[in-house]
Amino acid sequence: MNTRRYPNISLERARAIKSTFTAEGALCAATLYVPKDTPPDQQLPAILMVGGWGSVQMALTSSFTLSFVDAGFAVMEFDYPGWGDSGGFPRQGINPWRRTRVADTALAHLKSQQQVLAHDITLWGTSFGGGHVVDLATQHPELKGAIVQVPMLDGLAAMFATPIGRLSKMVALGLLDLIKPGAPIHVPTLSREGEFSTMDRDGGLEALQAALAAHPDHKYDNRVAARSVLPLPLYRPWVRLKDVKIPMLMIGATGDTVAPFVSDKVKRVGNPNVQVIEVAANHFDLYFDPLFPEMLAHQLRFLRR
């Protein structure tokens, strides 16, 4: 971890426009970032950022978001219901199908923004959000394209990658959380390796801490409802890759032990619309220097294609 440095890209060149939208019965917080000197009547090509498992706005995504703004895009981040600045109860719960519906509503909200070219939007998803973007890409052939990095394409593979003792405890807590009345049972979202959490591998906690240190005004509630792990083996977005009709850039990490990159399944689908880049890295390395500039360059080339 000591070789990883989080790219500290300043917010000074971006203007933040906060808004809300309603999804799944909750008022969701969103922020649209545009280049600071953009006239109010100028419309820009846009990117919707779809975060991962324990995502809130600007946690690990800020370097990509602000780099895209520097490149001339309007970029929107949002918080899922029950997370970050969004309303909704119970707090800190995850359901992948519900989240995909929320991201779909966020896309409609982005299209309605005054400074956005509604016909020129690209989806961007990372980790668990990469799976949601695969789903959305099959539903929106009008979009310009989609980028997914370290995507969670096969929840079954992710479950098999979890040590058996930790997995057993997690499933037991999830079932108890599901059947017991009252407030949810929460477990840590991230922890150091070997400690109990939903993500204790690939230096996840240290990665999040480094990213948050770059934006000390951003707070993070490091908990997730235990029941969130139960649907995971049923969530397998890779099976819908065959239905993607828009250009997609997929960046997979060959050393990912959090959301193992199922390159064999991606190759088996063989969708010519999906460009695949594999990089020797773990789940969190792509957000950090020294790999970040290379990953950003791939994505900017795709966006400008």
Buried (B, 14 or more C-beta within 10 A) or exposed (E): EEEBEBBBBEBEEBBEBEBBBEBBEBEBBBBBBBBEEBEEEEBBBBBBBBBBBBBBBBBBBBBBBBBBBBBEBBBBBBBBBBBBBBBBEBBBBBBBEBBBBBBBBBBEBBBEBEBBBEEBBBBBBBBBBBBBBBBBBBEBEEBBBBBBBBBBBBBEBBBEBBEEEBBEBBBEBBBEBEEEEEEBBBBBBBBEEEEEBBBBBBBBBBBBBBBBEBBEEBEBEBBBBBBBBBBBBEBBBBEBBEBBEBBBBBBBBEEBBBBBBBBEBBEEBEBEBBBBBEBEBBBBBBBBBEBBEBBBEBBBEBBEE
